[in-house]
Amino acid sequence: MSDIFIHKTAVVDKGAQIGKDTKIWHFTHLMETSEIGMNCVLGQNVFVGNNVKLGNNVKVQNNVSIYEGVICEDDVFIGPSAVFTNVINPRSSISRKDEFKITIVKKGATIGANATIVCGISLGKYCFVGAGAVLTKNVKPYALMLGVPAKQKGWVSRNGITLSKDLICPESGEKYKISGDSIELIEQEK
């Protein structure tokens, strides 16, 4: 485990899987059946529950709890104090562990600071969820989601840049096209 950094205040339960070149910072807790990919960074005060899976190159900023039922694919960014849930109608006096809902965050998605992700939904690849947004429904790939409740306000490129009507990323030059009620990448820089 010499290729993994675990801060001395972090708690990593026996059985947790951690990929090469991953960094686990102050006061972070990984439960025993959590799986963390390669080249991930988990900031200060992060909790990763049982059966949570984080792909490669996932960045989790400070004060995020990722509860059982959450799966993040590669290259996902989770901003500070973002919130995931795993039960639709929690009650302190009623155990609903058999009702956990699966939430999938697809490759390259960004979740802004203080956003709330209600369980049981899927966030499309490369979508961008703005700071403070509350997601209650599935998100299309490349969608820009803002507000409470979150609504789609446009499209973003793989670089996270808001696309204008020409659907060309000004940063990468990548071109996109409308496909039904979604967009897709049609040309990438060589």
N, CA, C and O atoms as a DFTB+ gen file, in Angstrom:
760 C
 N C O
     1  1       0.827      -1.204       0.000
     2  2       0.000       0.000       0.000
     3  2       0.865       1.259       0.000
     4  3       0.376       2.333       0.350
     5  1       2.142       1.152      -0.385
     6  2       3.024       2.313      -0.394
     7  2       2.650       3.312      -1.482
     8  3       3.089       4.461      -1.434
     9  1       1.843       2.898      -2.470
    10  2       1.421       3.807      -3.525
    11  2       0.078       4.466      -3.213
    12  3      -0.525       5.091      -4.085
    13  1      -0.389       4.327      -1.973
    14  2      -1.633       4.934      -1.502
    15  2      -1.293       5.816      -0.307
    16  3      -0.509       5.417       0.554
    17  1      -1.879       7.018      -0.248
    18  2      -1.675       7.881       0.913
    19  2      -2.939       7.854       1.760
    20  3      -4.030       8.140       1.266
    21  1      -2.793       7.512       3.025
    22  2      -3.903       7.542       3.984
    23  2      -3.453       8.381       5.171
    24  3      -2.521       8.004       5.882
    25  1      -4.106       9.510       5.389
    26  2      -3.751      10.380       6.504
    27  2      -3.929       9.634       7.823
    28  3      -4.814       8.788       7.950
    29  1      -3.099       9.946       8.785
    30  2      -3.115       9.219      10.071
    31  2      -4.438       9.344      10.818
    32  3      -4.728       8.506      11.671
    33  1      -5.251      10.362      10.527
    34  2      -6.541      10.491      11.211
    35  2      -7.683       9.786      10.480
    36  3      -8.795       9.700      11.000
    37  1      -7.410       9.285       9.279
    38  2      -8.449       8.588       8.503
    39  2      -8.699       7.203       9.100
    40  3      -7.807       6.603       9.700
    41  1      -9.916       6.709       8.927
    42  2     -10.279       5.367       9.379
    43  2     -10.658       4.558       8.139
    44  3     -11.614       4.883       7.435
    45  1      -9.891       3.507       7.890
    46  2     -10.166       2.627       6.767
    47  2     -10.454       1.247       7.334
    48  3      -9.546       0.568       7.815
    49  1     -11.710       0.829       7.281
    50  2     -12.099      -0.464       7.834
    51  2     -11.465      -1.601       7.038
    52  3     -11.280      -1.508       5.824
    53  1     -11.140      -2.662       7.747
    54  2     -10.572      -3.845       7.111
    55  2     -11.528      -4.329       6.025
    56  3     -12.728      -4.472       6.260
    57  1     -10.988      -4.578       4.848
    58  2     -11.785      -5.051       3.723
    59  2     -12.048      -3.980       2.680
    60  3     -12.358      -4.307       1.534
    61  1     -11.930      -2.693       3.049
    62  2     -12.129      -1.619       2.070
    63  2     -11.071      -1.747       0.982
    64  3      -9.903      -2.000       1.276
    65  1     -11.471      -1.576      -0.255
    66  2     -10.540      -1.688      -1.390
    67  2     -10.174      -0.298      -1.882
    68  3     -11.043       0.537      -2.130
    69  1      -8.867      -0.061      -2.022
    70  2      -8.374       1.257      -2.440
    71  2      -7.393       1.064      -3.586
    72  3      -6.436       0.298      -3.472
    73  1      -7.635       1.766      -4.700
    74  2      -6.773       1.654      -5.868
    75  2      -5.484       2.448      -5.747
    76  3      -5.359       3.354      -4.923
    77  1      -4.541       2.087      -6.582
    78  2      -3.213       2.700      -6.646
    79  2      -3.308       4.218      -6.823
    80  3      -4.197       4.720      -7.512
    81  1      -2.390       4.930      -6.199
    82  2      -2.234       6.387      -6.312
    83  2      -3.432       7.172      -5.772
    84  3      -3.646       8.318      -6.166
    85  1      -4.197       6.581      -4.895
    86  2      -5.324       7.263      -4.262
    87  2      -4.862       7.935      -2.977
    88  3      -3.980       7.435      -2.280
    89  1      -5.480       9.086      -2.675
    90  2      -5.159       9.843      -1.461
    91  2      -6.418       9.972      -0.608
    92  3      -7.477      10.368      -1.096
    93  1      -6.283       9.632       0.671
    94  2      -7.384       9.684       1.634
    95  2      -6.962      10.682       2.727
    96  3      -5.976      10.453       3.427
    97  1      -7.698      11.774       2.868
    98  2      -7.276      12.858       3.755
    99  2      -7.929      12.806       5.140
   100  3      -8.625      11.848       5.473
   101  1      -7.696      13.838       5.930
   102  2      -8.047      13.949       7.345
   103  2      -9.486      13.513       7.654
   104  3     -10.426      13.900       6.959
   105  1      -9.635      12.712       8.695
   106  2     -10.932      12.365       9.285
   107  2     -11.904      11.706       8.309
   108  3     -13.118      11.769       8.501
   109  1     -11.378      11.086       7.280
   110  2     -12.213      10.372       6.314
   111  2     -12.415       8.938       6.793
   112  3     -11.517       8.356       7.403
   113  1     -13.587       8.364       6.523
   114  2     -13.904       7.001       6.965
   115  2     -14.406       6.189       5.779
   116  3     -15.382       6.558       5.127
   117  1     -13.720       5.072       5.509
   118  2     -14.153       4.131       4.477
   119  2     -14.673       2.879       5.163
   120  3     -13.954       2.263       5.950
   121  1     -15.895       2.500       4.881
   122  2     -16.482       1.292       5.450
   123  2     -15.905       0.048       4.773
   124  3     -15.294       0.142       3.709
   125  1     -16.099      -1.098       5.385
   126  2     -15.396      -2.326       5.011
   127  2     -15.667      -2.847       3.609
   128  3     -14.791      -3.495       3.036
   129  1     -16.830      -2.598       3.030
   130  2     -17.097      -3.117       1.684
   131  2     -17.109      -2.006       0.626
   132  3     -17.638      -2.194      -0.469
   133  1     -16.529      -0.859       0.958
   134  2     -16.415       0.218      -0.040
   135  2     -15.295      -0.097      -1.016
   136  3     -14.327      -0.774      -0.671
   137  1     -15.438       0.405      -2.250
   138  2     -14.432       0.183      -3.296
   139  2     -14.061       1.520      -3.914
   140  3     -14.908       2.217      -4.473
   141  1     -12.782       1.868      -3.809
   142  2     -12.278       3.124      -4.332
   143  2     -11.290       2.806      -5.447
   144  3     -10.388       1.989      -5.262
   145  1     -11.453       3.445      -6.604
   146  2     -10.592       3.180      -7.752
   147  2      -9.209       3.801      -7.628
   148  3      -8.815       4.279      -6.564
   149  1      -8.482       3.782      -8.737
   150  2      -7.134       4.338      -8.790
   151  2      -7.178       5.854      -8.972
   152  3      -8.110       6.401      -9.564
   153  1      -6.143       6.518      -8.447
   154  2      -5.934       7.948      -8.641
   155  2      -7.118       8.790      -8.162
   156  3      -7.458       9.799      -8.781
   157  1      -7.736       8.376      -7.069
   158  2      -8.839       9.144      -6.482
   159  2      -8.297      10.045      -5.380
   160  3      -7.226       9.793      -4.829
   161  1      -9.046      11.096      -5.066
   162  2      -8.733      11.956      -3.934
   163  2     -10.002      12.111      -3.122
   164  3     -11.026      12.566      -3.631
   165  1      -9.929      11.727      -1.847
   166  2     -11.042      11.901      -0.921
   167  2     -10.606      12.937       0.103
   168  3      -9.689      12.695       0.889
   169  1     -11.263      14.087       0.093
   170  2     -10.880      15.208       0.944
   171  2     -11.174      14.963       2.413
   172  3     -11.515      13.854       2.826
   173  1     -11.033      16.018       3.182
   174  2     -11.231      15.954       4.628
   175  2     -12.686      15.661       4.982
   176  3     -13.604      16.195       4.361
   177  1     -12.887      14.811       5.983
   178  2     -14.211      14.540       6.550
   179  2     -15.179      13.936       5.528
   180  3     -16.341      14.334       5.450
   181  1     -14.691      12.983       4.756
   182  2     -15.525      12.265       3.789
   183  2     -15.910      10.924       4.394
   184  3     -15.086      10.266       5.031
   185  1     -17.152      10.519       4.198
   186  2     -17.617       9.200       4.625
   187  2     -18.014       8.417       3.385
   188  3     -18.755       8.916       2.539
   189  1     -17.514       7.177       3.278
   190  2     -17.869       6.297       2.162
   191  2     -18.461       5.023       2.760
   192  3     -17.761       4.259       3.425
   193  1     -19.737       4.801       2.521
   194  2     -20.464       3.697       3.126
   195  2     -20.195       2.352       2.477
   196  3     -19.527       2.255       1.448
   197  1     -20.729       1.326       3.102
   198  2     -20.628      -0.024       2.563
   199  2     -21.241      -0.093       1.171
   200  3     -22.232       0.575       0.878
   201  1     -20.633      -0.914       0.321
   202  2     -21.108      -1.182      -1.040
   203  2     -21.097       0.028      -1.960
   204  3     -21.664      -0.026      -3.051
   205  1     -20.463       1.117      -1.544
   206  2     -20.275       2.270      -2.428
   207  2     -19.112       1.946      -3.351
   208  3     -18.110       1.373      -2.924
   209  1     -19.253       2.316      -4.621
   210  2     -18.185       2.104      -5.596
   211  2     -17.831       3.428      -6.244
   212  3     -18.688       4.117      -6.798
   213  1     -16.549       3.772      -6.165
   214  2     -16.028       4.957      -6.841
   215  2     -15.051       4.481      -7.901
   216  3     -14.144       3.704      -7.602
   217  1     -15.222       4.935      -9.135
   218  2     -14.334       4.547     -10.225
   219  2     -12.964       5.188     -10.102
   220  3     -12.595       5.681      -9.036
   221  1     -12.216       5.182     -11.187
   222  2     -10.887       5.782     -11.218
   223  2     -10.986       7.290     -11.396
   224  3     -11.899       7.800     -12.046
   225  1     -10.020       7.993     -10.800
   226  2      -9.887       9.442     -10.961
   227  2     -11.114      10.197     -10.455
   228  3     -11.499      11.213     -11.035
   229  1     -11.723       9.713      -9.388
   230  2     -12.864      10.392      -8.769
   231  2     -12.323      11.349      -7.713
   232  3     -11.460      10.978      -6.917
   233  1     -12.831      12.581      -7.707
   234  2     -12.435      13.588      -6.727
   235  2     -13.637      13.890      -5.846
   236  3     -14.683      14.320      -6.331
   237  1     -13.477      13.659      -4.540
   238  2     -14.532      13.941      -3.568
   239  2     -14.002      15.016      -2.633
   240  3     -13.039      14.786      -1.901
   241  1     -14.616      16.174      -2.653
   242  2     -14.157      17.297      -1.844
   243  2     -14.619      17.143      -0.390
   244  3     -15.329      16.193      -0.058
   245  1     -14.217      18.067       0.462
   246  2     -14.464      17.989       1.904
   247  2     -15.945      17.884       2.262
   248  3     -16.812      18.420       1.572
   249  1     -16.203      17.182       3.353
   250  2     -17.524      17.126       4.005
   251  2     -18.611      16.488       3.152
   252  3     -19.744      16.968       3.123
   253  1     -18.269      15.405       2.459
   254  2     -19.245      14.678       1.641
   255  2     -19.455      13.298       2.247
   256  3     -18.490      12.605       2.570
   257  1     -20.714      12.897       2.402
   258  2     -21.047      11.542       2.811
   259  2     -21.665      10.821       1.621
   260  3     -22.652      11.274       1.042
   261  1     -21.063       9.690       1.272
   262  2     -21.553       8.894       0.148
   263  2     -22.090       7.593       0.730
   264  3     -21.324       6.722       1.142
   265  1     -23.392       7.474       0.760
   266  2     -24.046       6.368       1.442
   267  2     -24.243       5.160       0.539
   268  3     -24.176       5.255      -0.687
   269  1     -24.487       4.023       1.177
   270  2     -24.741       2.777       0.448
   271  2     -25.793       3.005      -0.630
   272  3     -26.822       3.639      -0.396
   273  1     -25.511       2.474      -1.817
   274  2     -26.416       2.632      -2.948
   275  2     -25.873       3.575      -4.005
   276  3     -26.439       3.672      -5.093
   277  1     -24.777       4.277      -3.702
   278  2     -24.209       5.216      -4.669
   279  2     -23.074       4.552      -5.434
   280  3     -22.193       3.921      -4.851
   281  1     -23.114       4.708      -6.747
   282  2     -22.056       4.205      -7.625
   283  2     -21.606       5.373      -8.491
   284  3     -22.417       5.992      -9.179
   285  1     -20.311       5.673      -8.456
   286  2     -19.743       6.730      -9.288
   287  2     -18.779       6.093     -10.273
   288  3     -17.875       5.355      -9.881
   289  1     -18.976       6.381     -11.555
   290  2     -18.070       5.882     -12.578
   291  2     -16.789       6.722     -12.594
   292  3     -16.602       7.569     -11.721
   293  1     -15.919       6.503     -13.561
   294  2     -14.642       7.211     -13.654
   295  2     -14.831       8.709     -13.865
   296  3     -15.822       9.159     -14.439
   297  1     -13.831       9.478     -13.373
   298  2     -13.703      10.917     -13.643
   299  2     -14.839      11.765     -13.084
   300  3     -15.122      12.835     -13.622
   301  1     -15.486      11.322     -12.032
   302  2     -16.562      12.087     -11.399
   303  2     -15.951      13.083     -10.407
   304  3     -14.990      12.765      -9.707
   305  1     -16.518      14.280     -10.358
   306  2     -16.126      15.307      -9.392
   307  2     -17.320      15.581      -8.490
   308  3     -18.419      15.858      -8.971
   309  1     -17.099      15.502      -7.169
   310  2     -18.152      15.774      -6.185
   311  2     -17.677      16.934      -5.322
   312  3     -16.707      16.803      -4.575
   313  1     -18.361      18.065      -5.425
   314  2     -17.962      19.290      -4.741
   315  2     -18.184      19.251      -3.243
   316  3     -18.870      18.367      -2.730
   317  1     -17.595      20.225      -2.532
   318  2     -17.673      20.262      -1.075
   319  2     -19.106      20.266      -0.562
   320  3     -19.970      20.972      -1.083
   321  1     -19.335      19.469       0.459
   322  2     -20.613      19.404       1.186
   323  2     -21.792      18.976       0.319
   324  3     -22.942      19.233       0.675
   325  1     -21.524      18.324      -0.818
   326  2     -22.619      17.738      -1.594
   327  2     -23.258      16.632      -0.761
   328  3     -22.601      16.016       0.077
   329  1     -24.542      16.387      -0.999
   330  2     -25.303      15.450      -0.170
   331  2     -25.927      14.365      -1.046
   332  3     -26.574      14.665      -2.050
   333  1     -25.731      13.117      -0.663
   334  2     -26.413      11.982      -1.279
   335  2     -27.381      11.406      -0.257
   336  3     -27.093      11.399       0.939
   337  1     -28.531      10.922      -0.724
   338  2     -29.452      10.208       0.155
   339  2     -29.559       8.776      -0.355
   340  3     -29.112       8.472      -1.461
   341  1     -30.154       7.891       0.457
   342  2     -30.340       6.525      -0.035
   343  2     -31.707       5.935       0.310
   344  3     -31.991       4.794      -0.053
   345  1     -32.552       6.688       1.001
   346  2     -33.915       6.252       1.317
   347  2     -34.854       7.412       0.989
   348  3     -34.565       8.560       1.325
   349  1     -35.975       7.113       0.333
   350  2     -36.932       8.155      -0.068
   351  2     -37.666       8.766       1.126
   352  3     -37.877       9.978       1.165
   353  1     -38.050       7.952       2.086
   354  2     -38.848       8.451       3.210
   355  2     -38.282       7.982       4.551
   356  3     -38.894       7.149       5.219
   357  1     -37.124       8.506       4.953
   358  2     -36.494       8.041       6.184
   359  2     -37.285       8.412       7.436
   360  3     -37.897       9.478       7.512
   361  1     -37.257       7.517       8.405
   362  2     -37.810       7.752       9.736
   363  2     -36.836       7.173      10.743
   364  3     -36.309       6.079      10.542
   365  1     -36.598       7.883      11.804
   366  2     -35.678       7.424      12.840
   367  2     -36.140       6.117      13.472
   368  3     -35.319       5.254      13.780
   369  1     -37.440       5.965      13.666
   370  2     -37.965       4.799      14.378
   371  2     -38.250       3.593      13.481
   372  3     -38.669       2.546      13.973
   373  1     -38.028       3.729      12.165
   374  2     -38.325       2.634      11.234
   375  2     -37.064       2.311      10.433
   376  3     -36.497       3.178       9.769
   377  1     -36.640       1.058      10.507
   378  2     -35.483       0.634       9.722
   379  2     -35.914       0.414       8.274
   380  3     -36.828      -0.363       7.995
   381  1     -35.242       1.110       7.358
   382  2     -35.569       0.986       5.939
   383  2     -34.335       0.608       5.125
   384  3     -34.221       0.961       3.952
   385  1     -33.411      -0.116       5.764
   386  2     -32.186      -0.511       5.075
   387  2     -32.459      -1.417       3.882
   388  3     -31.638      -1.500       2.969
   389  1     -33.600      -2.095       3.877
   390  2     -33.943      -2.937       2.729
   391  2     -34.608      -2.129       1.614
   392  3     -35.018      -2.690       0.597
   393  1     -34.716      -0.804       1.805
   394  2     -35.333       0.066       0.815
   395  2     -34.338       1.029       0.177
   396  3     -34.743       1.965      -0.511
   397  1     -33.033       0.811       0.397
   398  2     -32.031       1.699      -0.196
   399  2     -32.209       1.744      -1.706
   400  3     -32.408       0.709      -2.341
   401  1     -32.138       2.920      -2.272
   402  2     -32.254       3.127      -3.716
   403  2     -30.853       3.324      -4.303
   404  3     -29.981       3.908      -3.659
   405  1     -30.649       2.839      -5.511
   406  2     -29.375       2.974      -6.208
   407  2     -29.322       4.325      -6.920
   408  3     -30.270       4.717      -7.601
   409  1     -28.222       5.018      -6.758
   410  2     -27.950       6.262      -7.475
   411  2     -26.680       6.052      -8.278
   412  3     -25.657       5.637      -7.733
   413  1     -26.743       6.340      -9.581
   414  2     -25.580       6.148     -10.444
   415  2     -25.142       7.497     -10.995
   416  3     -25.929       8.246     -11.574
   417  1     -23.852       7.780     -10.795
   418  2     -23.251       8.994     -11.327
   419  2     -22.315       8.545     -12.449
   420  3     -21.299       7.898     -12.195
   421  1     -22.660       8.889     -13.686
   422  2     -21.941       8.394     -14.863
   423  2     -20.617       9.136     -15.081
   424  3     -20.361      10.192     -14.503
   425  1     -19.812       8.547     -15.922
   426  2     -18.467       9.032     -16.239
   427  2     -18.439      10.540     -16.503
   428  3     -19.243      11.076     -17.266
   429  1     -17.484      11.203     -15.843
   430  2     -17.211      12.604     -16.112
   431  2     -18.184      13.607     -15.531
   432  3     -18.026      14.806     -15.761
   433  1     -19.187      13.164     -14.784
   434  2     -20.175      14.085     -14.218
   435  2     -19.534      14.962     -13.146
   436  3     -18.592      14.547     -12.470
   437  1     -20.058      16.185     -12.998
   438  2     -19.642      17.114     -11.950
   439  2     -20.853      17.446     -11.100
   440  3     -21.930      17.751     -11.612
   441  1     -20.655      17.381      -9.785
   442  2     -21.687      17.761      -8.823
   443  2     -21.123      18.926      -8.022
   444  3     -20.103      18.777      -7.349
   445  1     -21.775      20.085      -8.084
   446  2     -21.282      21.290      -7.433
   447  2     -21.446      21.274      -5.926
   448  3     -22.140      20.425      -5.366
   449  1     -20.796      22.227      -5.285
   450  2     -20.832      22.370      -3.828
   451  2     -22.261      22.489      -3.327
   452  3     -23.085      23.185      -3.921
   453  1     -22.542      21.805      -2.232
   454  2     -23.837      21.865      -1.541
   455  2     -25.016      21.358      -2.363
   456  3     -26.162      21.592      -1.979
   457  1     -24.778      20.677      -3.471
   458  2     -25.879      20.087      -4.227
   459  2     -26.426      18.886      -3.454
   460  3     -25.694      18.230      -2.714
   461  1     -27.703      18.610      -3.631
   462  2     -28.341      17.458      -3.002
   463  2     -28.832      16.525      -4.093
   464  3     -29.507      16.944      -5.033
   465  1     -28.481      15.244      -3.954
   466  2     -28.864      14.232      -4.922
   467  2     -29.842      13.278      -4.243
   468  3     -29.438      12.466      -3.410
   469  1     -31.128      13.370      -4.595
   470  2     -32.126      12.474      -4.027
   471  2     -31.919      11.095      -4.646
   472  3     -31.681      10.981      -5.849
   473  1     -32.008      10.065      -3.840
   474  2     -31.646       8.711      -4.262
   475  2     -32.558       8.158      -5.354
   476  3     -33.678       8.620      -5.572
   477  1     -32.011       7.133      -6.033
   478  2     -32.785       6.409      -7.023
   479  2     -32.742       7.004      -8.414
   480  3     -33.565       6.653      -9.259
   481  1     -31.795       7.902      -8.672
   482  2     -31.716       8.522      -9.990
   483  2     -30.365       8.239     -10.630
   484  3     -29.455       7.709      -9.993
   485  1     -30.255       8.605     -11.901
   486  2     -29.021       8.450     -12.655
   487  2     -28.609       9.810     -13.194
   488  3     -29.427      10.541     -13.752
   489  1     -27.336      10.144     -13.023
   490  2     -26.779      11.380     -13.561
   491  2     -25.986      11.018     -14.807
   492  3     -25.019      10.262     -14.721
   493  1     -26.379      11.545     -15.966
   494  2     -25.775      11.196     -17.239
   495  2     -24.318      11.607     -17.353
   496  3     -23.846      12.487     -16.634
   497  1     -23.612      10.953     -18.273
   498  2     -22.188      11.231     -18.438
   499  2     -21.967      12.704     -18.767
   500  3     -22.701      13.309     -19.548
   501  1     -20.935      13.254     -18.147
   502  2     -20.478      14.633     -18.336
   503  2     -21.519      15.689     -17.988
   504  3     -21.352      16.848     -18.368
   505  1     -22.584      15.333     -17.282
   506  2     -23.534      16.364     -16.859
   507  2     -22.857      17.280     -15.838
   508  3     -21.814      16.938     -15.279
   509  1     -23.451      18.425     -15.606
   510  2     -22.910      19.410     -14.670
   511  2     -24.042      19.881     -13.779
   512  3     -24.994      20.503     -14.252
   513  1     -23.942      19.588     -12.489
   514  2     -24.947      19.971     -11.507
   515  2     -24.404      21.179     -10.753
   516  3     -23.377      21.077     -10.082
   517  1     -25.078      22.314     -10.855
   518  2     -24.604      23.546     -10.237
   519  2     -24.645      23.511      -8.722
   520  3     -25.354      22.703      -8.121
   521  1     -23.876      24.399      -8.117
   522  2     -23.816      24.514      -6.659
   523  2     -25.214      24.750      -6.092
   524  3     -25.967      25.580      -6.601
   525  1     -25.552      24.013      -5.038
   526  2     -26.816      24.189      -4.336
   527  2     -28.032      23.588      -5.015
   528  3     -29.135      23.664      -4.473
   529  1     -27.864      23.000      -6.172
   530  2     -29.006      22.411      -6.887
   531  2     -29.541      21.199      -6.127
   532  3     -28.800      20.539      -5.397
   533  1     -30.818      20.912      -6.300
   534  2     -31.438      19.730      -5.708
   535  2     -31.971      18.856      -6.840
   536  3     -32.936      19.213      -7.517
   537  1     -31.323      17.702      -7.034
   538  2     -31.725      16.786      -8.113
   539  2     -32.739      15.792      -7.598
   540  3     -32.509      15.115      -6.596
   541  1     -33.868      15.705      -8.291
   542  2     -34.919      14.767      -7.908
   543  2     -35.273      13.803      -9.036
   544  3     -36.056      12.873      -8.844
   545  1     -34.685      14.033     -10.229
   546  2     -35.005      13.210     -11.408
   547  2     -33.730      12.886     -12.168
   548  3     -32.696      13.522     -11.965
   549  1     -33.812      11.887     -13.051
   550  2     -32.673      11.520     -13.884
   551  2     -32.177      12.721     -14.679
   552  3     -32.945      13.613     -15.041
   553  1     -30.872      12.719     -14.942
   554  2     -30.227      13.811     -15.664
   555  2     -29.649      13.266     -16.964
   556  3     -29.009      12.215     -16.969
   557  1     -29.872      13.975     -18.058
   558  2     -29.361      13.570     -19.369
   559  2     -27.846      13.783     -19.443
   560  3     -27.302      14.627     -18.731
   561  1     -27.174      13.025     -20.298
   562  2     -25.757      13.282     -20.536
   563  2     -25.551      14.721     -21.017
   564  3     -26.342      15.234     -21.807
   565  1     -24.497      15.361     -20.543
   566  2     -24.082      16.714     -20.921
   567  2     -25.046      17.809     -20.471
   568  3     -24.858      18.964     -20.853
   569  1     -26.065      17.497     -19.677
   570  2     -27.040      18.500     -19.250
   571  2     -26.467      19.394     -18.156
   572  3     -25.743      18.930     -17.276
   573  1     -26.801      20.682     -18.224
   574  2     -26.475      21.642     -17.177
   575  2     -27.712      21.788     -16.307
   576  3     -28.761      22.227     -16.779
   577  1     -27.590      21.417     -15.027
   578  2     -28.728      21.405     -14.114
   579  2     -28.520      22.443     -13.016
   580  3     -27.497      22.439     -12.331
   581  1     -29.505      23.337     -12.854
   582  2     -29.407      24.406     -11.864
   583  2     -30.729      24.562     -11.130
   584  3     -31.792      24.292     -11.689
   585  1     -30.660      25.002      -9.870
   586  2     -31.845      25.406      -9.138
   587  2     -32.416      24.375      -8.189
   588  3     -31.910      23.262      -8.042
   589  1     -33.528      24.814      -7.534
   590  2     -34.220      23.997      -6.541
   591  2     -35.707      24.018      -6.864
   592  3     -36.341      25.059      -6.692
   593  1     -36.291      22.917      -7.325
   594  2     -35.599      21.705      -7.764
   595  2     -34.822      21.996      -9.040
   596  3     -35.130      22.946      -9.761
   597  1     -33.821      21.181      -9.314
   598  2     -32.954      21.414     -10.465
   599  2     -33.725      21.259     -11.769
   600  3     -34.541      20.352     -11.931
   601  1     -33.440      22.176     -12.694
   602  2     -34.005      22.124     -14.039
   603  2     -32.859      22.268     -15.030
   604  3     -31.845      22.901     -14.735
   605  1     -33.027      21.682     -16.197
   606  2     -31.989      21.799     -17.206
   607  2     -31.981      23.207     -17.772
   608  3     -33.011      23.731     -18.197
   609  1     -30.784      23.819     -17.772
   610  2     -30.625      25.197     -18.250
   611  2     -29.722      25.283     -19.468
   612  3     -29.390      26.382     -19.912
   613  1     -29.316      24.141     -20.016
   614  2     -28.461      24.154     -21.190
   615  2     -27.673      22.866     -21.280
   616  3     -28.022      21.852     -20.676
   617  1     -26.591      22.933     -22.057
   618  2     -25.714      21.789     -22.284
   619  2     -24.279      22.191     -21.970
   620  3     -23.912      23.360     -22.088
   621  1     -23.472      21.216     -21.570
   622  2     -22.050      21.444     -21.344
   623  2     -21.238      20.445     -22.158
   624  3     -21.723      19.373     -22.520
   625  1     -20.000      20.818     -22.435
   626  2     -19.082      19.919     -23.133
   627  2     -18.438      18.964     -22.133
   628  3     -18.680      19.053     -20.929
   629  1     -17.617      18.052     -22.644
   630  2     -16.863      17.160     -21.755
   631  2     -15.933      17.956     -20.851
   632  3     -15.556      17.480     -19.780
   633  1     -15.557      19.165     -21.268
   634  2     -14.692      20.022     -20.454
   635  2     -15.477      20.807     -19.406
   636  3     -14.881      21.530     -18.608
   637  1     -16.796      20.677     -19.395
   638  2     -17.609      21.396     -18.424
   639  2     -17.914      22.824     -18.827
   640  3     -18.319      23.629     -17.988
   641  1     -17.729      23.151     -20.092
   642  2     -17.985      24.499     -20.602
   643  2     -19.409      24.554     -21.170
   644  3     -19.810      23.681     -21.940
   645  1     -20.169      25.589     -20.782
   646  2     -21.524      25.746     -21.299
   647  2     -21.460      25.973     -22.804
   648  3     -20.711      26.821     -23.288
   649  1     -22.259      25.201     -23.531
   650  2     -22.274      25.283     -24.987
   651  2     -23.256      26.348     -25.465
   652  3     -24.351      26.487     -24.918
   653  1     -22.855      27.096     -26.492
   654  2     -23.765      28.047     -27.124
   655  2     -24.566      27.298     -28.189
   656  3     -24.454      26.079     -28.314
   657  1     -25.361      28.022     -28.941
   658  2     -26.252      27.393     -29.929
   659  2     -25.513      26.594     -31.001
   660  3     -26.078      25.662     -31.573
   661  1     -24.240      26.953     -31.284
   662  2     -23.497      26.204     -32.304
   663  2     -23.014      24.845     -31.803
   664  3     -22.521      24.035     -32.588
   665  1     -23.152      24.591     -30.505
   666  2     -22.785      23.321     -29.872
   667  2     -21.322      22.946     -30.101
   668  3     -20.986      21.770     -30.243
   669  1     -20.458      23.960     -30.134
   670  2     -19.016      23.745     -30.241
   671  2     -18.377      24.229     -28.951
   672  3     -18.617      25.356     -28.518
   673  1     -17.565      23.382     -28.339
   674  2     -16.889      23.766     -27.103
   675  2     -15.788      24.772     -27.433
   676  3     -14.880      24.448     -28.199
   677  1     -15.846      25.987     -26.874
   678  2     -14.828      26.986     -27.183
   679  2     -13.445      26.626     -26.623
   680  3     -12.435      27.176     -27.063
   681  1     -13.403      25.726     -25.678
   682  2     -12.132      25.339     -25.076
   683  2     -11.454      24.200     -25.830
   684  3     -10.249      24.249     -26.075
   685  1     -12.219      23.178     -26.198
   686  2     -11.636      21.987     -26.820
   687  2     -11.852      21.910     -28.331
   688  3     -11.143      21.183     -29.026
   689  1     -12.835      22.665     -28.840
   690  2     -13.175      22.580     -30.255
   691  2     -14.083      21.398     -30.582
   692  3     -14.467      21.214     -31.737
   693  1     -14.430      20.600     -29.577
   694  2     -15.323      19.455     -29.817
   695  2     -16.689      19.952     -30.283
   696  3     -17.183      20.989     -29.839
   697  1     -17.285      19.173     -31.198
   698  2     -18.591      19.524     -31.738
   699  2     -19.619      18.496     -31.285
   700  3     -19.331      17.303     -31.183
   701  1     -20.814      18.983     -31.019
   702  2     -21.921      18.154     -30.556
   703  2     -23.092      18.353     -31.500
   704  3     -23.138      19.332     -32.244
   705  1     -24.051      17.414     -31.470
   706  2     -25.272      17.572     -32.260
   707  2     -26.459      17.162     -31.419
   708  3     -26.349      16.337     -30.512
   709  1     -27.603      17.758     -31.740
   710  2     -28.860      17.398     -31.090
   711  2     -29.267      16.025     -31.593
   712  3     -29.216      15.748     -32.791
   713  1     -29.670      15.175     -30.670
   714  2     -30.133      13.833     -31.003
   715  2     -31.384      13.580     -30.170
   716  3     -31.292      13.176     -29.011
   717  1     -32.556      13.818     -30.763
   718  2     -33.802      13.726     -29.999
   719  2     -33.857      14.865     -28.998
   720  3     -33.798      16.036     -29.375
   721  1     -33.970      14.518     -27.717
   722  2     -33.985      15.556     -26.681
   723  2     -32.667      15.583     -25.909
   724  3     -32.611      16.074     -24.782
   725  1     -31.603      15.051     -26.526
   726  2     -30.276      15.024     -25.920
   727  2     -29.255      15.544     -26.926
   728  3     -29.606      15.906     -28.050
   729  1     -27.983      15.578     -26.510
   730  2     -26.909      15.883     -27.446
   731  2     -25.889      14.759     -27.392
   732  3     -25.848      13.978     -26.441
   733  1     -25.072      14.695     -28.423
   734  2     -23.985      13.716     -28.448
   735  2     -22.778      14.324     -29.131
   736  3     -22.900      15.210     -29.977
   737  1     -21.623      13.838     -28.754
   738  2     -20.362      14.289     -29.327
   739  2     -20.239      13.737     -30.741
   740  3     -20.428      12.541     -30.963
   741  1     -19.918      14.620     -31.709
   742  2     -19.765      14.134     -33.082
   743  2     -18.354      14.282     -33.612
   744  3     -17.961      13.585     -34.548
   745  1     -17.579      15.196     -33.013
   746  2     -16.237      15.404     -33.513
   747  2     -15.356      15.831     -32.339
   748  3     -15.718      16.704     -31.550
   749  1     -14.206      15.198     -32.249
   750  2     -13.287      15.587     -31.200
   751  2     -11.957      16.003     -31.794
   752  3     -11.574      15.586     -32.887
   753  1     -11.270      16.838     -31.037
   754  2      -9.948      17.302     -31.448
   755  2      -9.025      16.107     -31.596
   756  3      -9.039      15.205     -30.757
   757  1      -8.241      16.088     -32.630
   758  2      -7.311      14.973     -32.873
   759  2      -6.088      15.084     -31.998
   760  3      -5.201      14.234     -32.067
